C-alpha cells in the first residue's frame, strides 16, 4: 500500500493501483484505517479525521481555500494522501497565476473569458482553455454579474375569510370580443364571494381606473356598506392597482387586497365566474355592438343571480343566499326529502336523504392546518382543490337590484 500511496499523487489512484496490482477499494480501506489510527493516537475524534469504517469526506482543497494560483497545503499525516493529490494534467501554481494576471490586466478585465481565449489564440498565445479561465475566476468569486440584479419581493398569499354576505368582494375585468379583429368590450364584474351574488357590473369600451372607481362607489352605496366592514379583492391589473381606486377605497373605509403576481388561484371566484359566463350555450363568438353585449350580460346576470343553482352554496341561487333566505329554502328541501323517505324508505339504503349543506364560510387561500390547529369536521367541509378554495357552509344579508342609465358610453348596473 505504501507504493500506491507514493505513486497516487503523481499518476492518480487508478493508475497506481493498476501498476502495483492492488484493488482501489482495498487501498481506500487501508487509507481510512491508517488515518483513523493516527487520529486515535493524536486524541482526536475518529469521525473528524475519517475513521475506519466511515467515509472520508475531505477532498482536494479548492483553489479558493488557499488563494488563486497557490499550491494546496501540504498533508499533515506525514505521507502523501489523496487529500494533497493534484491531478497530473492540472496547471501548476505559476501557470494559474499567469492566467489570472492576464484576466486581471487592463486589456482584458472587461472581456469575457471566451473573448480573452479567442484573442490570445489569434495572437499565437495559449495559456489555458476557456473552461479553465472560468474555473479560476469562479474560485476567486469573480463570475457573478457586476451590476446588482433585481430581486423581486416575496408576496404573501392573501388569506381572506367571508362568513356572511358583503364581507369580501372579488372583482375583475374580462374582455368580450367585438365585431372585428382587435376590437373588445370590457366587462367589469364585482362578486360577493360568500353568496356568489353579482353585486355590480358594467360593460365599457375601455378599461380605465375612473370607470372602475365609479362602479365601485355606486355599488358600495347601493349595498349600504358601512366603513370598515368590506374587503375588496382583485388581481394586479392596472385599474385594480391605480391610485384613484386606492384613494376611493380609503375614503369608503374598504380594505383592498391583491393577488400575487401571475397567480390566478388567488382570485378564484372571479376566474370561475368568467368561465361560467363564457361557457354558456348562448354566449356568442363576437358581439356586434356594445348594446348587444349589455343586453346579453343583463340577461345572463339575471339568470345567474336568481336561477343558477351554484354548487358552492348548496345548489341554491346566489340571490337566495345573499338575501338571507337560505335556511328557509334548506328547510323546504328537507321536508320534500323527508316525505320521499317516508313514502319509500327501502329506496334509501344507508340513511335518510339530506339536501346539500348550506355554506358557512368562503375562503381565499385558507391557511394550511398545522399539527396543533383543529380541523373542521368532515361533514361540514367541502374542498375544491382545483381552485385552491375551501368552502365551509353559509348565512345571509339583504341585497338590492337596481338598474342605472348610461353615461358617457358606460352602462353601470348595481344589483
Protein Blocks (a to p, Z undefined) as FASTA:
>chain_A
ZZmmmmmmmnojklmmmmnopafklmmmmmmmmmmmmmmmnopafklnopahiacfbdcd
dfklnoghiacdddfkopacfklpccfkbccfklmmmmmmmmmpmklmmpcfklmmmmmm
mnopafbdfklmmmmmmmnopabcfbdcdddddddddddddfbehkbccddddddddfbe
hiacdddddddfklopafbdcddfbdcfklmmmmmmmmmmmnopaehkaccdddfbfklm
pmklmmmmmmnopacddddehiaklmmmlmmmmmmmmmpfklcfbdfbfklmmmmmmmmm
mmmmmmmccfkloopafklmmnopmmmmmmmmmmmmmmmmmmmmmlmmkbccddddddfb
dcehiadddfklccddfklcccdfknopacdddddddddddddddeehiacddZZ
